[in-house]
Each structure stands twice: as C-alpha cells, then as structure tokens.
C-alpha cells in the first residue's frame, strides 16, 4: 500500500530586487513596495515587514557611499522555506563597521539615545538575522547586506505564487 501526500509540494519564491536611492526621503516608497509585493499575505506579517524593512533601510542609507547622491540601497524578498520569509537589505557603502545589538546602556542612556534601536526591533520580530559582505574577497568594500528571517504559517502563503515575481 502506498501513501500519497495531499500537501502541495513547496517551491521557493523570489521577488525581483528593488533598488532605492540612498536617501531617507524614500522610506515611504520602501514601505509601500513591501505592501504591494506581499499582497495576499496576512496584514500582521506585512506590517512587521514594513517596520523591519524601514529600520534596515534607514541603517543602509547611513552607509551608502558616505551619503553620496548616487548611493543605492537594494531590497530583496525570498520565501526560502514553506514557513520562512527572508528580507534582505544591502547598502553600497564603504563602512568597516558591522551591525550589532546595542548593549551596556542604563535607562538614562536609552532615553537620550538617538539611534541603534532598529536592530533591536528586527531582533525582536525575526526568528534569526545576520549580515554578509556584498562582494567578499574584494579589495573594495562594496557594501553590506543584512538579512532577517520571519516565520509564516505555510497556510497563510498565497496559493499560485510563481518561482520569481516581477515587482514592476
């Protein structure tokens, strides 16, 4: 006797990367594009992705070729497991710093801090996160990418998604 599974087979889904100017004035477009690209997904996931993407975008803007007017930030989405959606944001910067969670602050320091809260939000919402050098083994530092994985119920993934989704 053979057993046939009625569950649909999983295939990964990648969205076409989106490229934005390295300018904080474009944060509204980043959020709007997340809403557009994830239409059909649960609203709470979309809101979480908008918040975390905004934070990662703001960090990336700080590192895009020292704020040069032609600096760019890229954003990618990838459903790489049936229950995990990955967000990646990469800058085109020259920094040698690496993203870290802020530590060793007392309450007064947190109240007056003007930054470094974004990664705390990402860390709180994501099941995992990390970073990578955009072009390793290069004498030039061509930017840093930060990725974050978010849990999703496979039943909440819209049916019929193509393997590659054009975002235009």
Buried (B, 14 or more C-beta within 10 A) or exposed (E): EEEEEEEEEEEEBBBEEBEBBBBBEBBEEBBEBBBEBBEEBBEEBBBBBBBBBBBBBBBBBBBBBEEEEEBBBBBBBBBEBBBBBBBBBBBBBBBEEEBEEEEEEEEEEEEEEEEBEBBEBBEEBBEEBEBEBBEEEEEEBBBBBBBBBBEBEEEEBEEEBEEEEEEE
